[in-house]
Amino acid sequence: MFRHRSFLIVYASKLGHTRRIAVWIARELERAGPAAEVVEVGGDLPRDVREYSIVIAVSSVHFDRPSRPMVRWLEKHRSALQRVPYEIVSVSLTAAAETTEARHVVERYSRPLAAAAGTEPVLCEHVAGALQYTRYNVFTKTMVRRVARDRGLPTDVRSDVDLTDWAQLQRFAARSIELVDALPVTVGVGR
Ligand SMILES: Cc1cc2nc3c(=O)[nH]c(=O)nc-3n(C[C@H](O)[C@H](O)[C@H](O)COP(=O)(O)O)c2cc1C
């Protein structure tokens, strides 16, 4: 049954930072009243997508692309997402770089997600992720360090760095609450 003021948060995360962001957003939304259920992409959904007020797709970027399982998930639920508003949170290192070029790059990162959904998100947030050097293998460490250097970010591989702007996510959650509050109270799945 449709639940007014409810969020489904679907996340795709490789090393756990995006999962942390998804759970954090859920707690922030719930503090303000709405229900927020968090599911890993590909996991069982607690209820039909159309029973939620808003869906939030939270995906990290690897090798210049959003998560492939997330793209597939959005394609699979494309018809439901014509009716249920959805939001994108795209997590990358590039989002930490405050240049015009970086802004263009992060917009490119989220485009396959919106294309897969077949409709535009009501909100699209580009959020800085984390440098997790101590958890990378030699190849990944070298590759990510190169990305970090190009973006003017920390390159000391002896320590991890959380680059996420949690105040930005707080503003995102507040905006999501405004959006959910503006939706009509619809009863029944067949909307
Ligand atoms: C193998 C690998 C490739 C990455 N490629 C990119 C990239 O192309 N562009 C970018 O901005 N960030 C890139 N990142 C940074 C991740 O998006 C960032 O570390 C994010 O926090 C990872 O989230 P996760 O732990 O949920 O997977 C990459 C990270 C790794 C480990």
Ligand as a Chemical Component Dictionary entry (heavy atoms), coordinates in Angstrom:
data_LIG
# 
_chem_comp.id                   LIG 
_chem_comp.type                 NON-POLYMER 
_chem_comp.pdbx_formal_charge   0 
_chem_comp.three_letter_code    LIG 
# 
loop_
_chem_comp_atom.comp_id 
_chem_comp_atom.atom_id 
_chem_comp_atom.alt_atom_id 
_chem_comp_atom.type_symbol 
_chem_comp_atom.charge 
_chem_comp_atom.model_Cartn_x 
_chem_comp_atom.model_Cartn_y 
_chem_comp_atom.model_Cartn_z 
_chem_comp_atom.pdbx_ordinal 
LIG C1  C1  C 0 38.941 1.911  -8.796  1  
LIG C2  C2  C 0 38.411 3.291  -8.579  2  
LIG C3  C3  C 0 38.113 4.109  -9.668  3  
LIG C4  C4  C 0 37.610 5.415  -9.466  4  
LIG N1  N1  N 0 37.352 6.198  -10.559 5  
LIG C5  C5  C 0 36.914 7.469  -10.362 6  
LIG C6  C6  C 0 36.681 8.319  -11.482 7  
LIG O1  O1  O 0 36.814 7.936  -12.643 8  
LIG N2  N2  N 0 36.279 9.600  -11.234 9  
LIG C7  C7  C 0 36.096 10.080 -9.965  10 
LIG O2  O2  O 0 35.745 11.231 -9.819  11 
LIG N3  N3  N 0 36.275 9.270  -8.875  12 
LIG C8  C8  C 0 36.686 7.989  -9.053  13 
LIG N4  N4  N 0 36.890 7.173  -7.977  14 
LIG C9  C9  C 0 36.579 7.668  -6.626  15 
LIG C10 C10 C 0 35.301 7.068  -6.029  16 
LIG O3  O3  O 0 34.158 7.517  -6.714  17 
LIG C11 C11 C 0 35.227 7.474  -4.550  18 
LIG O4  O4  O 0 36.360 6.964  -3.892  19 
LIG C12 C12 C 0 33.958 6.990  -3.849  20 
LIG O5  O5  O 0 33.983 7.462  -2.516  21 
LIG C13 C13 C 0 33.870 5.472  -3.853  22 
LIG O6  O6  O 0 32.711 5.067  -3.172  23 
LIG P1  P1  P 0 32.482 3.571  -2.698  24 
LIG O7  O7  O 0 33.400 3.315  -1.535  25 
LIG O8  O8  O 0 31.079 3.544  -2.258  26 
LIG O9  O9  O 0 32.708 2.687  -3.868  27 
LIG C14 C14 C 0 37.394 5.881  -8.143  28 
LIG C15 C15 C 0 37.701 5.053  -7.046  29 
LIG C16 C16 C 0 38.198 3.774  -7.261  30 
LIG C17 C17 C 0 38.511 2.910  -6.060  31 
# 
loop_
_chem_comp_bond.comp_id 
_chem_comp_bond.atom_id_1 
_chem_comp_bond.atom_id_2 
_chem_comp_bond.value_order 
_chem_comp_bond.pdbx_ordinal 
LIG C1  C2  SING 1  
LIG C2  C3  SING 2  
LIG C2  C16 DOUB 3  
LIG C3  C4  DOUB 4  
LIG C4  N1  SING 5  
LIG C4  C14 SING 6  
LIG N1  C5  DOUB 7  
LIG C5  C6  SING 8  
LIG C5  C8  SING 9  
LIG C6  O1  DOUB 10 
LIG C6  N2  SING 11 
LIG N2  C7  SING 12 
LIG C7  O2  DOUB 13 
LIG C7  N3  SING 14 
LIG N3  C8  DOUB 15 
LIG C8  N4  SING 16 
LIG N4  C9  SING 17 
LIG N4  C14 SING 18 
LIG C9  C10 SING 19 
LIG C10 O3  SING 20 
LIG C10 C11 SING 21 
LIG C11 O4  SING 22 
LIG C11 C12 SING 23 
LIG C12 O5  SING 24 
LIG C12 C13 SING 25 
LIG C13 O6  SING 26 
LIG O6  P1  SING 27 
LIG P1  O7  DOUB 28 
LIG P1  O8  SING 29 
LIG P1  O9  SING 30 
LIG C14 C15 DOUB 31 
LIG C15 C16 SING 32 
LIG C16 C17 SING 33 
# 
